[in-house]
Every structure is written in C-alpha cells, then in structure tokens.
C-alpha cells in the first residue's frame, strides 16, 4: 500500500508498481479489495494469460533485436559500397 511522507506526498513502493505493471487486475483485487487467491480456475486462466503475455513480449524483443541487426548490416553495407565506389 502507498506510504505518505510528512508533507502528505503519496509514495508507492517499486514492488507494487512492478506488480501493477505485470497484472493490474491482480493488483487491484489484492490491494484495493483485499482478495487473496490461493488457487482456482481463475488463477490457472491468469497464469495462462500471463504466460501468453510473456511469450508475446519476448517475441517483440526478438523482433526488435532482429530489426536492429538488419539495420546495422544495411548501414555497414552502405558504408562499404560508398568506400568502394569512392576508390573507383
């Protein structure tokens, strides 16, 4: 839960921000409504949804890495061609 400083500023711990980032619904149920889940079909569905989200995120990171590699190769090839053309 948030803490308040002497001047009334609200501070959320980094762990809560991370928890909210991963699953806002789970954070809301736990922190705002006091629900504690010990195991159920909903938890299993949530685990599947989180796994799907993680797979999609990893796929996005992989695509981003591949795009950067291709761009670097294209830039290197362009520089190489310019240097070769300059010598001719």
ABEGO torsion letter per residue (X at the ends): XBBBBAAGBBBBBAAAAAAAAABAAAAAAAAAAGBBBAEBAAAAAAAAAAAAAAAAAAAAAAAAAAAAAAAAAAAAAAAAAAAAAAAX
